[in-house]
Amino acid sequence: MAELVLTDELVEAAVIGGAVLGGGGGGSMTWGRELARLAVRMGTPRLVDIDDVDDNVTLVTVSAVGAPAATEAMVKPVGYVRAVKLLMEKGDVKADGLITNECGGTAVVNGWLQSALLGIPVVDAPCNGRAHPTGAMGSMGLQTKEGYVSYQAAAGGDPSTGKYLELFVQGNIQQAAALVRQAAVQAGGLVAVARNPIDAGYVKESGAPGAVRQAICLGQAMVAAQPKGGKAVAEAATKVLGGQIVTTGVVEKVELKTEGGFDSGRVIIGGLELTFWNEYMTLEKKDGTRLGTFPDLIMTLDQATGTPVTTADISEQQKVAVLLVPRSQLRLGAGMRCPELFVPAEQVTGKKLIDYL
């Protein structure tokens, strides 16, 4: 597949499609638009197909880590570039390509700015084709690769309040990810991250090839349907992804808490309960009948406009549609096939997840 130059015309589609695939998380669409538009003004970000990349080149994952609802969260654009430079300097790593950790309103454009300013292409093989709460889930199963040492670099925080910090750590993936998560807490809620250098051959087998293009195609269909209203936009999303609108209704209740660098809680819509840990984890009827379980895609859309509504932004009395897409329709990385990584999500939500994998 030909290299795709990431232009201003693609920004809206990428961000909207990415936000849907965020499944409630994956970052802010507003910030995603800002980063992507800055990237195309500053340079020429490029998206290349994983099949056009030699197996032996080194790919680096770029992401943001933190709690979307944190009120002091700040990463300046330079922080995203700094994290990559820090990883290369401290880890003695040559980054031949960048991959995003996941899809989401911000996550889908992870790497665009770094590509524009550093001349490193974005490779269309995210660690996961939907958003997920933990760094380990977005590590393509590397925690099971014998002898693998994780290198992770982070930068973020508001310099004017003294919260800006930089971090480089190497070691066990889960321990390193936990330290980066704590760095996000100390920085006010969010840090930019570059991590886990690995050969492209591994990514071809364990990542989610084509997920960025899937997000762009999804967003293009939704944008084209916008003049016809929210129902048409939601229908466009279901058609592209092979999902269904489970219910439409008023948000009756939202419970949200921000703790340890994560958002968690539940939402009640039309008699259905949605639990979340950054991303929506479960969808159930009042009688406990399970309709959807992460990594199935559960997402809320504004009923009037079809705009994706994340767990950080959803509010009581809002009218929404609930989209459900089976995991078989998604491009999922190896982290979604590691049951042990779902244990923390079960503990946070109080819901069984592993039994439904």
Protein Blocks (a to p, Z undefined) as FASTA:
>chain_A
ZZddddfklmmmmmmmmmmmnnopapafklmmmmmmmmmmmmccddddfklpcfkbccdd
dddeddfklmkbccdfklmmmmmmmmmmmnopacfbdcdfbdcfklmmgojlmmmmnopa
cddddfbfcdcfbfklmnnommmmghiacdddddedjfknopaccdddeddfklmmmmmm
mmmmmnoopacddehiadfklmmmmmcghklmmmmmmmmmmmmmmmnojklmmmmmmmmn
opacfbgcddfbdcdddeehiacddddeehiacddehiafbdcdfkopafbdcfbdcddd
dfklopacdfklgcehiacddddddfklpccdfklmcmklmmmmmmmnopafklmZZ
